[in-house]
Amino acid sequence: MSQTQTWDPDRYARNARFVSDLGAPVVELLAPRSGERILDLGCGDGALTKKLVEMGCDVIAVDASAQQIEAARKVGLNARVMDGENLQFDNEFDAVFSNAALHWMRNNPDKVISGVHRALKPRGRFVAEMGGYGCVAKVKNALIAALNRRGIDGEAANPWYFPTVEDYSARLKRGGFVPTYIALIDRPTPLPGDVTAWLETFGESFTMTLPAVDRRDFLAEVRETLRPQLCDAAGKWTADYVRLRFSAMKA
């Protein structure tokens, strides 16, 4: 995960609750059964973890953010601080579940897949949704261009890994999985407020390259670039999300 991205649970709940609210399709793909032991990889504040527990599953939740794990523990979840690229489990789970987290683990996605494979029991399943190729492309391009205009390498600040179906399918197969379903899904996503709140919540890797005094103007510039692309006549913002959703079985 990007070293400059932080996760404040209150800000996340205020500006990004749609992330877990829109996670129902991947939970449906998981088809959890009561009594199953499941690892929630990149659990955030545990909103979806809690749903799995309520369905009768025995769930361990992990996330790299200590603040998010603290929030998850406050609602009674078995949650641990753990880097997704360094999972510490061996042959323990019937399924590994992940929603909107894998695209933050860009340094070594193959190591993530290897850790998931090791964590699963034989014929265990890996079911996830992440940002896919083209996700928030307009937002990303505006952020990169605004940094480039300031003499900073915008692409180097990009914290996301948004793979194609072909890329991730190949990685899964190399990692010992048999993909049973994988697809890119266009999902334009209405935002709960102004796009600036989204940028402040998810774009710290870009803003932190700048002195604090310059960040407000930077965000205002990006907002104005995006307005004709993502804001309608009523002032409602919609982010250009594309999701990669998949299910794979440990071979």
DODOTI-725106 format. One record per residue (C-alpha): x, y, z; residue number from 1; residue in three letters. Coordinates in steps of 0.5 Angstrom, whole numbers, padded with zeros to 4 digits. Last residue first. Layout:
KEVEX_X_Y_Z_NUM_ALA
...
END
This chain:
KEVEX_-0012_-0052_-0015_251_ALA
KEVEX_-0014_-0046_-0010_250_LYS
KEVEX_-0020_-0044_-0013_249_MET
KEVEX_-0022_-0037_-0017_248_ALA
KEVEX_-0027_-0032_-0017_247_SER
KEVEX_-0027_-0025_-0020_246_PHE
KEVEX_-0029_-0018_-0020_245_ARG
KEVEX_-0025_-0013_-0023_244_LEU
KEVEX_-0029_-0006_-0022_243_ARG
KEVEX_-0029_0000_-0027_242_VAL
KEVEX_-0031_0007_-0023_241_TYR
KEVEX_-0032_0013_-0027_240_ASP
KEVEX_-0034_0018_-0021_239_ALA
KEVEX_-0040_0021_-0021_238_THR
KEVEX_-0041_0028_-0018_237_TRP
KEVEX_-0048_0032_-0017_236_LYS
KEVEX_-0048_0039_-0018_235_GLY
KEVEX_-0055_0039_-0022_234_ALA
KEVEX_-0052_0040_-0029_233_ALA
KEVEX_-0048_0034_-0028_232_ASP
KEVEX_-0041_0033_-0025_231_CYS
KEVEX_-0036_0028_-0028_230_LEU
KEVEX_-0033_0031_-0034_229_GLN
KEVEX_-0034_0038_-0034_228_PRO
KEVEX_-0032_0038_-0027_227_ARG
KEVEX_-0026_0034_-0027_226_LEU
KEVEX_-0021_0040_-0029_225_THR
KEVEX_-0025_0044_-0024_224_GLU
KEVEX_-0024_0039_-0019_223_ARG
KEVEX_-0016_0038_-0021_222_VAL
KEVEX_-0015_0046_-0020_221_GLU
KEVEX_-0019_0046_-0013_220_ALA
KEVEX_-0015_0040_-0011_219_LEU
KEVEX_-0008_0043_-0013_218_PHE
KEVEX_-0010_0050_-0010_217_ASP
KEVEX_-0012_0047_-0003_216_ARG
KEVEX_-0005_0043_-0003_215_ARG
KEVEX_0000_0049_-0004_214_ASP
KEVEX_0001_0051_0003_213_VAL
KEVEX_0002_0043_0005_212_ALA
KEVEX_0008_0043_0001_211_PRO
KEVEX_0006_0038_-0005_210_LEU
KEVEX_0008_0031_-0006_209_THR
KEVEX_0003_0029_0000_208_MET
KEVEX_-0003_0031_-0005_207_THR
KEVEX_-0001_0026_-0010_206_PHE
KEVEX_-0001_0020_-0005_205_SER
KEVEX_-0006_0023_-0001_204_GLU
KEVEX_-0011_0022_-0007_203_GLY
KEVEX_-0017_0017_-0003_202_PHE
KEVEX_-0020_0021_0002_201_THR
KEVEX_-0018_0028_0000_200_GLU
KEVEX_-0019_0027_-0007_199_LEU
KEVEX_-0026_0024_-0005_198_TRP
KEVEX_-0028_0030_-0001_197_ALA
KEVEX_-0026_0034_-0007_196_THR
KEVEX_-0031_0031_-0011_195_VAL
KEVEX_-0036_0034_-0008_194_ASP
KEVEX_-0041_0030_-0004_193_GLY
KEVEX_-0044_0023_-0003_192_PRO
KEVEX_-0041_0020_-0010_191_LEU
KEVEX_-0045_0017_-0015_190_PRO
KEVEX_-0041_0011_-0018_189_THR
KEVEX_-0040_0010_-0025_188_PRO
KEVEX_-0039_0002_-0025_187_ARG
KEVEX_-0036_-0001_-0031_186_ASP
KEVEX_-0035_-0008_-0030_185_ILE
KEVEX_-0029_-0012_-0032_184_LEU
KEVEX_-0030_-0020_-0031_183_ALA
KEVEX_-0027_-0026_-0028_182_ILE
KEVEX_-0030_-0033_-0026_181_TYR
KEVEX_-0028_-0040_-0025_180_THR
KEVEX_-0020_-0038_-0025_179_PRO
KEVEX_-0016_-0044_-0023_178_VAL
KEVEX_-0011_-0042_-0018_177_PHE
KEVEX_-0004_-0044_-0017_176_GLY
KEVEX_0000_-0037_-0017_175_GLY
KEVEX_0001_-0038_-0024_174_ARG
KEVEX_-0006_-0038_-0026_173_LYS
KEVEX_-0008_-0032_-0021_172_LEU
KEVEX_-0003_-0028_-0025_171_ARG
KEVEX_-0005_-0030_-0032_170_ALA
KEVEX_-0012_-0028_-0030_169_SER
KEVEX_-0010_-0022_-0027_168_TYR
KEVEX_-0006_-0019_-0033_167_ASP
KEVEX_-0012_-0022_-0038_166_GLU
KEVEX_-0017_-0019_-0034_165_VAL
KEVEX_-0014_-0012_-0034_164_THR
KEVEX_-0010_-0010_-0028_163_PRO
KEVEX_-0012_-0003_-0024_162_PHE
KEVEX_-0006_-0002_-0019_161_TYR
KEVEX_-0006_0004_-0016_160_TRP
KEVEX_-0002_0009_-0012_159_PRO
KEVEX_0000_0014_-0017_158_ASN
KEVEX_0005_0019_-0015_157_ALA
KEVEX_0011_0016_-0020_156_ALA
KEVEX_0005_0018_-0025_155_GLU
KEVEX_0005_0025_-0023_154_GLY
KEVEX_0013_0026_-0024_153_ASP
KEVEX_0013_0033_-0021_152_ILE
KEVEX_0015_0040_-0025_151_GLY
KEVEX_0008_0043_-0022_150_ARG
KEVEX_0005_0042_-0029_149_ARG
KEVEX_0006_0035_-0028_148_ASN
KEVEX_0003_0035_-0021_147_LEU
KEVEX_-0004_0037_-0025_146_ALA
KEVEX_-0003_0032_-0030_145_ALA
KEVEX_-0002_0026_-0026_144_ILE
KEVEX_-0009_0029_-0022_143_LEU
KEVEX_-0013_0030_-0028_142_ALA
KEVEX_-0011_0023_-0031_141_ASN
KEVEX_-0012_0019_-0024_140_LYS
KEVEX_-0019_0023_-0024_139_VAL
KEVEX_-0021_0021_-0031_138_LYS
KEVEX_-0018_0014_-0031_137_ALA
KEVEX_-0022_0013_-0024_136_VAL
KEVEX_-0022_0005_-0026_135_CYS
KEVEX_-0019_0004_-0033_134_GLY
KEVEX_-0017_-0003_-0032_133_TYR
KEVEX_-0020_-0006_-0026_132_GLY
KEVEX_-0021_-0003_-0019_131_GLY
KEVEX_-0022_-0009_-0014_130_MET
KEVEX_-0027_-0014_-0013_129_GLU
KEVEX_-0025_-0021_-0009_128_ALA
KEVEX_-0027_-0028_-0009_127_VAL
KEVEX_-0021_-0033_-0007_126_PHE
KEVEX_-0024_-0040_-0006_125_ARG
KEVEX_-0021_-0046_-0002_124_GLY
KEVEX_-0020_-0053_-0006_123_ARG
KEVEX_-0014_-0055_-0001_122_PRO
KEVEX_-0015_-0050_0005_121_LYS
KEVEX_-0013_-0043_0004_120_LEU
KEVEX_-0007_-0039_0007_119_ALA
KEVEX_-0002_-0041_0002_118_ARG
KEVEX_-0006_-0039_-0004_117_HIS
KEVEX_-0007_-0032_-0001_116_VAL
KEVEX_0000_-0031_0001_115_GLY
KEVEX_0002_-0033_-0006_114_SER
KEVEX_-0004_-0028_-0009_113_ILE
KEVEX_-0001_-0022_-0005_112_VAL
KEVEX_0006_-0024_-0007_111_LYS
KEVEX_0004_-0024_-0014_110_ASP
KEVEX_0001_-0017_-0013_109_PRO
KEVEX_0008_-0014_-0011_108_ASN
KEVEX_0008_-0007_-0010_107_ASN
KEVEX_0001_-0005_-0012_106_ARG
KEVEX_-0003_-0007_-0006_105_MET
KEVEX_-0008_-0001_-0007_104_TRP
KEVEX_-0011_-0005_-0012_103_HIS
KEVEX_-0013_-0011_-0008_102_LEU
KEVEX_-0017_-0007_-0003_101_ALA
KEVEX_-0024_-0005_-0006_100_ALA
KEVEX_-0027_-0012_-0003_99_ASN
KEVEX_-0023_-0018_-0001_98_SER
KEVEX_-0025_-0025_0001_97_PHE
KEVEX_-0021_-0031_0002_96_VAL
KEVEX_-0025_-0038_0003_95_ALA
KEVEX_-0025_-0044_0006_94_ASP
KEVEX_-0019_-0042_0011_93_PHE
KEVEX_-0013_-0044_0015_92_GLU
KEVEX_-0008_-0048_0010_91_ASN
KEVEX_-0002_-0043_0013_90_ASP
KEVEX_-0003_-0036_0015_89_PHE
KEVEX_0002_-0030_0016_88_GLN
KEVEX_0000_-0025_0010_87_LEU
KEVEX_0006_-0021_0008_86_ASN
KEVEX_0004_-0017_0001_85_GLU
KEVEX_-0003_-0016_0005_84_GLY
KEVEX_0000_-0013_0010_83_ASP
KEVEX_-0003_-0014_0017_82_MET
KEVEX_-0006_-0011_0023_81_VAL
KEVEX_-0011_-0016_0026_80_ARG
KEVEX_-0019_-0016_0026_79_ALA
KEVEX_-0023_-0021_0030_78_ASN
KEVEX_-0029_-0016_0030_77_LEU
KEVEX_-0033_-0013_0036_76_GLY
KEVEX_-0035_-0007_0033_75_VAL
KEVEX_-0029_-0003_0036_74_LYS
KEVEX_-0025_-0008_0033_73_ARG
KEVEX_-0026_-0006_0026_72_ALA
KEVEX_-0025_0001_0028_71_ALA
KEVEX_-0018_-0001_0031_70_GLU
KEVEX_-0017_-0004_0025_69_ILE
KEVEX_-0018_0002_0021_68_GLN
KEVEX_-0013_0006_0025_67_GLN
KEVEX_-0008_0000_0025_66_ALA
KEVEX_-0008_0001_0017_65_SER
KEVEX_-0005_-0005_0014_64_ALA
KEVEX_-0012_-0009_0014_63_ASP
KEVEX_-0014_-0016_0016_62_VAL
KEVEX_-0020_-0019_0018_61_ALA
KEVEX_-0021_-0026_0021_60_ILE
KEVEX_-0028_-0029_0020_59_VAL
KEVEX_-0032_-0035_0023_58_ASP
KEVEX_-0038_-0035_0018_57_CYS
KEVEX_-0045_-0035_0021_56_GLY
KEVEX_-0049_-0030_0016_55_MET
KEVEX_-0048_-0024_0021_54_GLU
KEVEX_-0040_-0026_0021_53_VAL
KEVEX_-0040_-0024_0014_52_LEU
KEVEX_-0044_-0018_0015_51_LYS
KEVEX_-0039_-0016_0020_50_LYS
KEVEX_-0034_-0017_0015_49_THR
KEVEX_-0037_-0012_0010_48_LEU
KEVEX_-0037_-0006_0015_47_ALA
KEVEX_-0030_-0008_0018_46_GLY
KEVEX_-0027_-0001_0018_45_ASP
KEVEX_-0022_-0003_0012_44_GLY
KEVEX_-0022_-0010_0011_43_CYS
KEVEX_-0016_-0011_0007_42_GLY
KEVEX_-0017_-0019_0006_41_LEU
KEVEX_-0023_-0022_0010_40_ASP
KEVEX_-0021_-0029_0011_39_LEU
KEVEX_-0026_-0034_0012_38_ILE
KEVEX_-0028_-0040_0016_37_ARG
KEVEX_-0034_-0043_0014_36_GLU
KEVEX_-0039_-0044_0019_35_GLY
KEVEX_-0045_-0041_0016_34_SER
KEVEX_-0044_-0041_0008_33_ARG
KEVEX_-0041_-0036_0004_32_PRO
KEVEX_-0044_-0035_-0003_31_ALA
KEVEX_-0037_-0031_-0005_30_LEU
KEVEX_-0041_-0029_-0011_29_LEU
KEVEX_-0046_-0026_-0007_28_GLU
KEVEX_-0041_-0022_-0003_27_VAL
KEVEX_-0038_-0020_-0009_26_VAL
KEVEX_-0045_-0017_-0011_25_PRO
KEVEX_-0046_-0014_-0004_24_ALA
KEVEX_-0040_-0009_-0004_23_GLY
KEVEX_-0044_-0003_-0006_22_LEU
KEVEX_-0045_-0001_0001_21_ASP
KEVEX_-0038_-0003_0003_20_SER
KEVEX_-0035_0002_-0002_19_VAL
KEVEX_-0041_0007_-0002_18_PHE
KEVEX_-0039_0009_0006_17_ARG
KEVEX_-0033_0013_0002_16_ALA
KEVEX_-0034_0020_0005_15_ASN
KEVEX_-0036_0020_0012_14_ARG
KEVEX_-0034_0013_0014_13_ALA
KEVEX_-0027_0014_0011_12_TYR
KEVEX_-0027_0021_0014_11_ARG
KEVEX_-0029_0018_0021_10_ASP
KEVEX_-0024_0012_0020_9_PRO
KEVEX_-0018_0016_0018_8_ASP
KEVEX_-0014_0012_0013_7_TRP
KEVEX_-0007_0014_0011_6_THR
KEVEX_-0004_0014_0004_5_GLN
KEVEX_0003_0017_0004_4_THR
KEVEX_0007_0010_0004_3_GLN
KEVEX_0002_0007_-0001_2_SER
KEVEX_0000_0000_0000_1_MET
END
